[in-house]
Amino acid sequence: MSSSSSSSSSSSKGGHSNKNKKQAIIPPKKSLQVPKQPNGFAVAFDINQTDDIIQFFETYGFVVIKDVLTPAECQATLDDLFSILGEAGLQKDDISTWSKWPVDSIERFGSPHKPPIFLPQFLRNRQNPNVYRVFSLLLHEEDLISNHDRGCLFRPTKAGTLPDGQILKQDMPQWETSDNLHIDMNPFSWMGHGAENRAALSKLRYDRLSNFIFENNQPSHADGIQLQAVLNLADNREEDGGYQCVPGFHKEFEEYMKTRNPNSNASYNFSHKEEPYSRKARIPMEKGSMVIWDQRMPHGSMGNASSHFRAAQFIKLFPRRCLCPDAPAKIPPIPLTSEQARARSRAHVL
């Protein structure tokens, strides 16, 4: 997906004639307040509240669905995450080992594994009927393909008692993750006719796992709406750090991006000085819930400031027509070769 910011080139595309224009000053806009439940979590909907889900999503650009995963599925996904961390020596039941972190990771964003994760419960979650149902509802399509992405674990940074009874004896500010807002695509390519994106996808051979991360960042408006989501594996309070976004930004995406200097980066990272940053909102969620958002939404995470950990899986489903040449196409199909299709499918089936 990735829900963590992606690294990218800083060079500019020669095809953008206004690449050296002065950045426009954006007047501040009114923040869109996100309704909360009495328990402090963001308002969330039952999967059967389809009209409410659609209405909230269209207004805010995101929506939280509760009980997408069962407690057992959350635990199994956590076990997958801790199995990766265990290879580096981090033991779930021994907080004294939590400074040990895998080398092939993105520690500043809490991702224990830089490549996408292909472990049993992660794969099952990508095929979960509840996940599919929500994506299908908001995409208005049924023939969908799952992506392959990462997960995250935000370690506690404040001394105190963890939910499992372990005691963190001192503050650990070095464990805090980076506050960030980004969009997992090139917004300037997205506003084009889609040829750049399809050409980039046609070059993928899926001989490296990083190809799946690259695939996440190549939508264009010609593909129709694109969605991303986070599966929440433990109760995630405001102070625990985690998902944040700029509510309602999907409605002003093009207006804002036309004031920015175009470049060829695979994602767009918002500076703290940019106006949308002042309107970001933390979205605390209950265990088993899923937040799903329009890919045009600035999103990211806030660092952990508590004695609890945050854990999540990043996920995206998208119409098969966006990738497969044999699917009914609304746009010219991507020339995915049979070799590409076989390589991608090897990781798709559990």
For each residue, the residues with C-beta under 8 A, 3 or more apart:
1: 147 149 150 184 213 216 228 314 315 316
2: 5 6 111 149 150 184 213 216 217 314
3: 149 150 152 184 228 230 243 299 300 301 312 314
4: 106 109 110 111 150 152 180 300 301 314
5: 2 109 180 182 267 269 300
6: 2 182 184 213 217 266 267
7: 266
8: 264 265 266 267
9: 264 265 266
10: 263 265
11: 263 264
12: 16 19 261 262 263 264
13: 16 19 188 262 263 264
14:
15:
16: 12 13 19 188 262 263
17:
18: 21 261 262
19: 12 13 16 261 262 263
20: 261
21: 18 261
22:
23: 259 260 261
24: 259
25:
26: 29 256 259 274 275
27: 275
28: 275 278
29: 26 252 275 279
30:
31: 247 278 279 281
32: 59 60 247 248 279 281
33: 247 281
34: 42 43 60 247 281 283
35: 42 43
36: 40 41 42 43 284
37: 40 41 42 43 44
38:
39:
40: 36 37 237 238 284
41: 36 37 44 237 284 285 286
42: 34 35 36 37 64 283 284 285 291
43: 34 35 36 37 56 64
44: 37 41 64 65 66 285 286 289
45: 49 52 53 56 63 64 65 66
46: 49 65 66 67
47: 53 65 66 67 68 130 133 134
48:
49: 45 46 52 53
50: 53 54 137
51: 54 55
52: 45 49 55 56
53: 45 47 49 50 56 57 63 65 134 137 138
54: 50 51 57 58 137 138
55: 51 52 58 59
56: 43 45 52 53 59 60 63
57: 53 54 60 61 62 63 138 292 294
58: 54 55
59: 32 55 56 248
60: 32 34 56 57 63 247 248
61: 57 245 247 248 249 250 251 293 294 296 297
62: 57 245 247 283 291 292 293 294 297 299
63: 45 53 56 57 60 138 291 292 293
64: 42 43 44 45 283 285 289 290 291
65: 44 45 46 47 53 68 130 134 289 290 291 292
66: 44 45 46 47 286 288 289
67: 46 47 70 130 288 289
68: 47 65 128 130 131 134 231 288 289 290
69: 73 74 77 125 128 130 231 233 288 290
70: 67 73 74 288
71: 74 75 287 288
72: 75 76
73: 69 70 76 77 121 124 125 128 288
74: 69 70 71 77 78 233 234 287 288
75: 71 72 78 79
76: 72 73 79 80 120 121 124
77: 69 73 74 80 81 121 122 125 151 231 233 311 313
78: 74 75 81 82 233 234 311
79: 75 76 82 83 121
80: 76 77 83 84 117 119 120 121 122 151
81: 77 78 84 85 112 151 153 233 311
82: 78 79 85 86 90 92
83: 79 80 86 87 119
84: 80 81 87 88 102 112 113 117 119
85: 81 82 88 90 92 100 101 102 112 153
86: 82 83 89 90 91 92
87: 83 84 102
88: 84 85 100 101 102 103 112
89: 86 97 100
90: 82 85 86 97 98 100 101
91: 86 94 97
92: 82 85 86
93: 164 166
94: 91 97 98 166
95: 98 162 166 167 168
96:
97: 89 90 91 94 100
98: 90 94 95 155 175
99: 172 174 175
100: 85 88 89 90 97
101: 85 88 90 105 107 112
102: 84 85 87 88 105 112 113
103: 88
104: 113 114 115
105: 101 102 111 112 113 114
106: 4 109 110 111 114 150
107: 101 110 111
108: 177 178
109: 4 5 106 152 177 178 180 301
110: 4 106 107 152 153 154 155 177 301 310
111: 2 4 105 106 107 114 150 151 152
112: 81 84 85 88 101 102 105 151 152 153
113: 84 102 104 105 116 117 150 151
114: 104 105 106 111 150
115: 104 150 209 210 212 213
116: 113 147 148 149 150 209 212 213
117: 80 84 113 122 148 149 150 151 313
118: 122 123 148 209 347
119: 80 83 84 122 123
120: 76 80 123 124 350
121: 73 76 77 79 80 124 125
122: 77 80 117 118 119 125 126 151 313
123: 118 119 120 126 127 350
124: 73 76 120 121 127 128 350
125: 69 73 77 121 122 128 131 231 313 315
126: 122 123 131 146 147 148 315 317
127: 123 124 131 132 146 350
128: 68 69 73 124 125 131 132
129: 132 133
130: 47 65 67 68 69 133 134 290
131: 68 125 126 127 128 134 135 229 231 290 315 317
132: 127 128 129 135 136 144 317
133: 47 129 130 136 137
134: 47 53 65 68 130 131 137 138 229 290 292
135: 131 132 138 139 144 227 229 292 317
136: 132 133 139 140 141 142 144 317
137: 50 53 54 133 134 140
138: 53 54 57 63 134 135 225 227 292
139: 135 136 144 224 225 227 317 318 319
140: 136 137
141: 136 144 319
142: 136
143: 319 320 321 327
144: 132 135 136 139 141 317 318 319 320
145: 317 318 319 320 322 323 324 348
146: 126 127 315 316 317 348
147: 1 116 126 212 215 216 315 316 317 318
148: 116 117 118 126 209 212 347 348
149: 1 2 3 116 117 212 213 216 313 314 315 316
150: 1 2 3 4 106 111 113 114 115 116 117 213 314
151: 77 80 81 111 112 113 117 122 311 312 313 314
152: 3 4 109 110 111 112 301 310 311 312 314
153: 81 85 110 112 309 310 311
154: 110 177 240 241 242 301 303 304 309 310 311
155: 98 110 172 175 304 309
156: 160 162 168 172 175 304 306 307 308 309
157: 171 172 173 175 176 303 304 305 306
158: 168 171 172 305 306 307
159: 168 169 170 171 307
160: 156 167 168 306 307
161: 165 166 167 168 307
162: 95 156 165 166 167 168 307 308 309
163: 234 235 308
164: 93
165: 161 162
166: 93 94 95 161 162
167: 95 160 161 162
168: 95 156 158 159 160 161 162 172 307
169: 159
170: 159
171: 157 158 159
172: 99 155 156 157 158 168 175 176
173: 157 176
174: 99
175: 98 99 155 156 157 172 304
176: 157 172 173 241 303 304 305
177: 108 109 110 154 241 301 303 304
178: 108 109 303
179: 300 301 302 303
180: 4 5 109 269 270 300 301
181: 244 245 246 269 270 276 277 280 298 299 300
182: 5 6 267 268 269 270 298 299 300
183: 187 267 268 270 295 296 297 298 299
184: 1 2 3 6 216 217 228 267 295
185: 189 190 217 218 219 226 266 267 268 295
186: 189 190 217 263 264 265 266 267 268
187: 183 190 191 253 257 260 268 296
188: 13 16 191 192 257 260 262 263
189: 185 186 192 196 197 218 220
190: 185 186 187 197 219 220 221 296
191: 187 188 221 254 257 258
192: 188 189 195 196 197 220
193: 220 222
194: 197 198 220 221 222 223 331
195: 192 198 199
196: 189 192 199 200 220
197: 189 190 192 194 200 201 218 219 220 223
198: 194 195 201 202 220 331 332 334
199: 195 196 202 203
200: 196 197 203 204 214 218
201: 197 198 204 215 218 323 334 336
202: 198 199 334 335 336
203: 199 200
204: 200 201 211 214 215 340
205: 208 211 339 340 343
206: 211 212 340 343 344 347
207: 211 343
208: 205 211
209: 115 116 118 148 212 213
210: 115 213 214
211: 204 205 206 207 208 214 215
212: 115 116 147 148 149 206 209 215 216 347
213: 1 2 6 115 116 149 150 209 210 216 217
214: 200 204 210 211 217 218 266
215: 147 201 204 211 212 218 323
216: 1 2 147 149 184 212 213 228 316
217: 2 6 184 185 186 213 214 266 267
218: 185 189 197 200 201 214 215
219: 185 190 197 223 226 295 318 322
220: 189 190 192 193 194 196 197 198 223
221: 190 191 194 224
222: 193 194 330 331
223: 194 197 219 220 226 318 319 322 330 331
224: 139 221 319 330
225: 138 139 294 295
226: 185 219 223 294 295 316 318
227: 135 138 139 292 293 294 295 316 317 318
228: 1 3 184 216 292 293 295 299 314 315 316
229: 131 134 135 290 291 292 293 314 315 316
230: 3 243 290 291 312 313 314 315
231: 68 69 77 125 131 290 312 313 314 315
232: 236 242 285 286 287 288 289 290 291 311 312
233: 69 74 77 78 81 287 311 312 313
234: 74 78 163 287 308 309 310 311
235: 163 240 285 286 287 308
236: 232 240 242 243 284 285 286 287 310 312
237: 40 41 240 284 306 308
238: 40 282 284
239: 304 305 306
240: 154 235 236 237 284 304 305 306 308 309 310
241: 154 176 177 301 302 303 304 305 306 310
242: 154 232 236 282 283 284 285 301 302 304 310 312
243: 3 230 236 282 283 285 291 299 300 301 312
244: 181 280 281 282 283 299 300 301 302
245: 61 62 181 249 280 281 283 293 297 298 299 300
246: 181 249 276 279 280 281 297 298 299
247: 31 32 33 34 60 61 62 279 281
248: 32 59 60 61 251 252
249: 61 245 246 252 253 256 276 279 296 297 298
250: 61 253 294 296 297
251: 61 248
252: 29 248 249 255 256
253: 187 249 250 256 257 296 297
254: 191 257 258
255: 252 258 259
256: 26 249 252 253 259 260 276
257: 187 188 191 253 254 260 268
258: 191 254 255
259: 23 24 26 255 256
260: 23 187 188 256 257 268
261: 12 18 19 20 21 23
262: 12 13 16 18 19 188
263: 10 11 12 13 16 19 186 188
264: 8 9 11 12 13 186
265: 8 9 10 186 268 269
266: 6 7 8 9 185 186 214 217
267: 5 6 8 182 183 184 185 186 217
268: 182 183 185 186 187 257 260 265
269: 5 180 181 182 265
270: 180 181 182 183 274 276 277 298
271: 274 277
272: 277
273: 277
274: 26 270 271 277
275: 26 27 28 29 278 279
276: 181 246 249 256 270 279 280 298
277: 181 270 271 272 273 274 280
278: 28 31 275
279: 29 31 32 246 247 249 275 276
280: 181 244 245 246 276 277 298 300
281: 31 32 33 34 244 245 246 247
282: 238 242 243 244 302
283: 34 42 62 64 242 243 244 245 291
284: 36 40 41 42 236 237 238 240 242
285: 41 42 44 64 232 235 236 242 243 289 291
286: 41 44 66 232 235 236 289
287: 71 74 232 233 234 235 236
288: 66 67 68 69 70 71 73 74 232
289: 44 64 65 66 67 68 232 285 286
290: 64 65 68 69 130 131 134 229 230 231 232 315
291: 42 62 63 64 65 229 230 232 243 283 285
292: 57 62 63 65 134 135 138 227 228 229
293: 61 62 63 227 228 229 245 297 299
294: 57 61 62 225 226 227 250 297
295: 183 184 185 219 225 226 227 228
296: 61 183 187 190 249 250 253
297: 61 62 183 245 246 249 250 253 293 294
298: 181 182 183 245 246 249 270 276 280
299: 3 62 181 182 183 228 243 244 245 246 293
300: 3 4 5 179 180 181 182 243 244 245 280
301: 3 4 109 110 152 154 177 179 180 241 242 243 244
302: 179 241 242 244 282
303: 154 157 176 177 178 179 241
304: 154 155 156 157 175 176 177 239 240 241 242 308 309 310
305: 157 158 176 239 240 241
306: 156 157 158 160 237 239 240 241
307: 156 158 159 160 161 162 168
308: 156 162 163 234 235 237 240 304
309: 153 154 155 156 162 234 240 304
310: 110 152 153 154 234 236 240 241 242 304
311: 77 78 81 151 152 153 154 232 233 234
312: 3 151 152 230 231 232 233 236 242 243
313: 77 117 122 125 149 151 230 231 233
314: 1 2 3 4 149 150 151 152 228 229 230 231
315: 1 125 126 131 146 147 149 228 229 230 231 290
316: 1 146 147 149 216 226 227 228 229
317: 126 131 132 135 136 139 144 145 146 147 227
318: 139 144 145 147 219 223 226 227 322 323
319: 139 141 143 144 145 223 224 322 327
320: 143 144 145 323 324 327
321: 143 324 327 328 329 330 331 333
322: 145 219 223 318 319 334
323: 145 201 215 318 320 327 334 336 344
324: 145 320 321 327 333 334 336 341
325: 329 333 334 335 336
326:
327: 143 319 320 321 323 324 333
328: 321
329: 321 325 332 333
330: 222 223 224 321
331: 194 198 222 223 321
332: 198 329
333: 321 324 325 327 329 336
334: 198 201 202 322 323 324 325
335: 202 325
336: 201 202 323 324 325 333 340 341 344
337: 340 341
338: 341 342
339: 205 342 343
340: 204 205 206 336 337 343 344
341: 324 336 337 338 344 345
342: 338 339 345 346
343: 205 206 207 339 340 346
344: 206 323 336 340 341 347 348
345: 341 342 348 349
346: 342 343 349
347: 118 148 206 212 344
348: 145 146 148 344 345
349: 345 346
350: 120 123 124 127
